Amino acid sequence: MKRVLIEPGRTYGFLDFIRIPVLVCPFFTLIKIINQAAAAITPSLQVLVTASFVDTALLIFAGNAERGEIRLPLLGLVLLITYNNLNWQLMSFVNLRSEMKLTRVYRSQVVEKRARLEYRCVEDNETWDLINRTCTDPVGKIRGGFDSLTGAAGIVLRVGSLLSILMAQVFWAGIAIVAMSVPLFVLAVRSGKEIYEENKEAMKFTRRADYLRGVLQGRDSVEERALFGYTDEVNRLWHEKYESARRINTRVNLKFFVRMKGSSLITVVLSLLIICVLLFPLKSGAVSVGMFMALVTSTLNLIQMMSWELSHTMSEIARNTEYLKDLSAFAALPEMQGALDPPEESMPFECVEFRHVSFRYPKTEQYILKDFCLRMEKGRHYAFVGVNGAGKTTLTKLLTGLYREYEGEILLNGKPLESYSQAELKACFSVVFQDFARYQISLEDNIAIGNVLERREEKVREAAESIGLSDVMERLPEGMKTPLGKVKEKGVDLSGGEWQKVAVARALYRPAEVRILDEPTAALDPVAESDIYQLFGQISAGKTTIFITHRLGGARLADEIIVIDKGRVAQKGSHEELLAENGIYAEMFEAQRSWYQ
């Protein structure tokens, strides 16, 4: 049974850093916990074994012991040295296996949660930042939280074992070190919280700097960088954001270093005092030379743990709080029911009707659609035209179920649209959006993912040839098996128009009854755009097609043109009918007439 790790409504706490690895890979997690415990008591064992070895060696040199008595302490030293040398190799293997399983299980559930999110989460800047923070290296953050918690427990165990050795010989020395460690612990927690808040502020500048760095270095913007020569100006803006983040981080790190190292000086003075006091029982013979060396070693180890390891671990725990808060908020984001379901094998289409539909995007007051009414029938070609922002693309988002919070009714085949599952809507509609995806995979795969239920090479080739990609397939060194883009070795990039044809071929390969082109050819010249629409319409004979555009070359091919203005249907009819009305459409066409002559 699959264990659910990303639970809506769950408030994640520090124990989840242990719970999640235990649920995913219990065996390797148990090994890591046992190893952490073993590593924690090893310093104390090493102190005792070293003391026994030194004392036994001195007795042998003094003639007060047999040589064979050195064997047991020597064996202990050998075992400890062997453990220290081999342990890192074993744990490297354990960490690798546990990370692989966490990637397969936990990271997969994070990705699935992201895929199930309602579309409004993706379009909202605040939630998109949250999604990016949570989904960036989730395995590394869980592993870091696990290591910091088990590390803190290990430090407590090490401190306890070393203190027990020290207090067994000099009781007051252990009490003094514990008393001195309390303010250091409190200071570490307070510093960790301050670092958390300061890092949140620094992250705002870091994210902006990262975006500007992408503009400066990214391949997508190389042409405009060369054409407009804005590199120096963007570099200046990047430097400002980078310096703002660097100054905050430097201030935080300096404050942390001064506080912790300043406090540790007190511990150093106390430790030196303890070592000096131990000279008296050593001189009187109450403490052996080996035990004196053991006590000095344990005291110095305590200094290291109290002054640096403890503070660093507490800082890491405080920093991991940010991920836990983000994870809780991410898990609570609303999901779209059935978002991961594959499309149905077939979904008939007879008609779709908008009845007095009004819609505005979340967190906004302005209506994009207002009292929108329209009916579309099976087998006809429609064109939605209007200026940018008129609501054309919003209609596509409503039709495909990306947004369901609207006023009025949308009826598909006479039934409310919300009564259909996502699998049914996926089977009914095939869309090519203006910002279509360019997948860095083979040409064949680029087209085939349009239909996850069936993959037939001859059908993929047919879709590619039908939209005019025959020349591209002949030119590519491995034909349809050639990887596209520059990610893979021997990958071949395509022109903007060729990428657009690949996106259209992907939509054609999908056996949907309604095919929508949402301005995917906006980067083409008007004549080329009109040709694509004409070809798409011919290929889609017998299907219902919808062209969404603000340019009217392709609109003339439609059976019915719908002019959208201020969120309403302002006009509808054929090209000739709308020209005769001498309204908005006629004005737009006259303004664009020269594009098509």
Secondary structure, DSSP 8 states (H G I E B T S, - for coil): -----S-TT----TTHHHHHHHHH-HHHHHHHHHHHHHHHHHHHHHHHHHHHHHHHHHHHHTTSS-GGGGHHHHHHHHHHHHHHHHHHHHHHHHHHHHHHHHIIIIIHHHHHHHHHB-HHHHH-HHHHHHHHHHHSSHHHHHHHHHHHHHHHHHHHHHHHHHHHHHHHH-HHHHHHHHHHHHHHHHHHHHHHHHHHHHHHHHHHHHHHHHHHHHHHH-STTHHHHHHH--HHHHHHHHHHHHHHHHHHHHHHHHHHHHHHHHHHHHHHHHHHHHHHHHHHHHHHTSS-HHHHHHHHHHHHHHHHIIIIIHHHHHHHHHHHHHHHHHHHHHHTS-B-TTTTS---S-----EEEEEEEEE--TT--S-SEEEEEEEEETT-EEEEE-STTSSHHHHHHHHTTS----EEEEEETTEEGGGS-HHHHHHHEEEE-TT----SSBHHHHHHTT-TT---HHHHHHHHHHTT-HHHHHHSTTGGGSBBSSSSTT-B---HHHHHHHHHHHHHHS--SEEEEESTTTTS-HHHHHHHHHHHHHHTTTSEEEEEESSSTTGGGSSEEEEEETTEEEEEE-HHHHHHHTSHHHHHHHHHGGGG-
